[in-house]
Amino acid sequence: MTEVFRQGSKAQLSGVYKVIHHRKHVAPHYVTMLFGDIFPPCLKCSSGVRFELAISAVHANAHHIFSVPRESVRSDRFMPSHRGTPPIEAPLKW
């Protein structure tokens, strides 16, 4: 079963999330969220919006295989435990 996140909660993984609106005033769509980002409310359906992880992804600055200058990495923005963890993939229906 897909975990559903609501407006106001924190993203547990960086990645692409499918957005589904309660009042269906807009078709489902996809957004990118980073670990720790707060899921926003919708301007039309407020807290009726929900987010489902479609594909997890690691920011290049947080991936152990890339070397970046220390000052360019904001460690609070990336989930350090992603190392060696393959991304979660779900089929996208565009």
N, C-alpha and C positions, 0 to 999 in steps of 0.2 A: 504494500500500500504506500502511496506517495505521501510524504510528510507535507502538510500544509502550514504555511506561515501567514500570520495576519499583520496588518498595519500596526506599527509600533514595536514589533519584535525585532531581534537582531538576526542578521544572516549568519548561520552557523558554518556555511561554506561559501567561498567565492565561486561565482559561476553565472550561468544564464538561467533565469527563472521565467516560467510561464505565468502570466498575470491574467486572472479571471475576475471579472467585475460582477458583483451581485446583481445589479439591475440590468446587466447586459446591454448597456448603452453604447458599448464599444466591443468589438470582437476581441477574443483573447489575443494577447501579444506577448512579446518577450522583452525582458530588460536584463541588464548586467548589474550584479551586486557584488561587492567585495565583502570578505569576512568582517563582521562587526558593523556593517552598514545597517541602518534602521530602515525597515520596510515602510515606505511612505503611504499616507492616506490618498485616496482618489478625490479629486476636486468635485466629482459628481456623486459618487456613492459612498464617500467617506470611508468608514471602517468596513464596508462590505466587500472590499477588494481582498483577494487572497493570492498568494504566491506559491508556486510549486517548482522545486529544483528540476530543471530539464537536463543541464550538463554542468558538472562541477569543473572548475578550472583553477589553475594556480597562476598567479601573476608572475611574469618572468623574473621580477626582482626577488621573488620568494622561492624560486626553484633552485635547488642545490646545484644544478648543472651550469647555471649562468653565473658569471662573475660581474658584479656591479659595484661601483664605488659605495662604500659604507654610508656616506652622507645622503645618498639618493634613496636609501631603503628606509621606509617607515615601518618598523617591525610591528607596530600596533595595528597595521592595516592588513596583515597577511597571516594566515593560519600556519604556524610553523610545523604542525604535525602532518602537513601534506606530503612531506618528503617520502618518496617511494610509494605513495598511495596513488593508484591509477584513478583517473577521473571517472566519475559516475556518468554513464551515458544513457540517455533515454531517447527514443526516436522523436524527432521533431516533425510536427505536421505543419508545414508552412502553408 
